[in-house]
Amino acid sequence: MAIRITDECINCDACISECPNNAIYEPDGDWSYSDGTSLKGMITLPNGKEVEADKRNEPISDEFYFIVTDKCTECKGFHDEPQCASVCPVDCCILDEEHVETEDQLIAKKDWMHGE
């Protein structure tokens, strides 16, 4: 599963620097697949959709920090636990029940993003 940030977020920014995939963004911040990854040019997402890696995308939230699901690997391949959840002072980084992925899928996503 990916991690999501709930509306209990206090926007402290403790999580943002902990994410090895650069999947966490500030409220109202645009984002791209290439941010903090080796992705560039036209890419095929794990779901089969083709997108431009450098294209700036609309913010997912304009009120709270947010996690881009397609970039979240629960820190698999980097750490034993999701780092955002481990540093969050209000425990608002939780498993996203709507985006269930196996450990193998998460590792494959990590390898895809970082060219491994």
N, C-alpha and C positions, 0 to 999 in steps of 0.2 A: 504494500500500500504506500501511497504517497502520504506526506504529512500536510496538514492544513493548519492555518492560524485562525483561531476563533475571534469573534468580536469582543472577547475579553482582553485582547491585546492592548497594552498600555503604550505601544510605540516606543519602547525603551531602546531598541536597536541592538540588544544583546545577541540576537540570533543571526543577524545579517552577515557578520564577519566569520561566523562559524561554519557557514555552508560551503562545502568543497565544490559544489556544482554551480554556485552563484544563482541559485533558484529562488532566493528570497529578495524581495524588493520593497522599497519604501512606499508608503501610501501615495497614490496618485503618480507613481513613477512608471514610465514606459519601460519595456524590456525586450530583449531579443534572445534567440537561442544561442547566438554566438557569445554573449556576455559570459566571460569566465570559462569558456569551453574551447575546444579546437574546431568547432563547427564553423564552416564558411560556405558561401555560395548557396546553390540550391541543395536542399537536404530532404531526405525522406524520413519523416517521423516514425517512431515505432508503430504507430497506428496506420501507417501507409500513406498518409497525407504528405504532399510535397509543399515545402515553404522555403522562403529565402531566409537563411540563418541570420543575416544582419538586419532584416526588417524590424523596425521598431513597432511593438505591439502596444495596444491600449492597456492601461493599468487594470488589474483584476479588482482592485479595491482603491477607493479614494479616501478611505478612513483609517485603515489598518494595514500594517505590513502584510504582505501576501506571498505565497509560495506558488511558483509556476509548476503545476503537476507534472508536465512533460519533462521537467528538469530535475525533479526530486527523486532521489534513489534511497531515501532513508539513511544516507551516508554509507550504504553497503559498498564494500571495497575500500573504504577509507577508515571507518570507525566501527566500533562494536554496537553503537547506539546512535540514534539521530541526535546530532549535536545541538540543533535548535531547541529540541525538547529538554535536553540536559541543562541548558543555560537559561531557559525561560523562567523569570521570577514569578510568573502568574500561571504557569502550566497551561498556556493556551495553544501550544504546538502539539496537536493530537493526530492520531491516525485518521486518514480520510477514507471512510467506509465506502465512498462512491468510486474510489480508484484503487481497486485491489490488484496487486501484482505479486508474483512469487519472488523469492530471493534471486532465482536465476534471471528473471526478467529485469529486476533492479540492477543486477551486476552487468547484464548485457546493455542496459541503458547507460550506465556509467562508462563502460568501454566505448560505446557509440559516441558519447559526448566528448570523451577525452582522447579519442583516436588510439585506443589500446587494443 
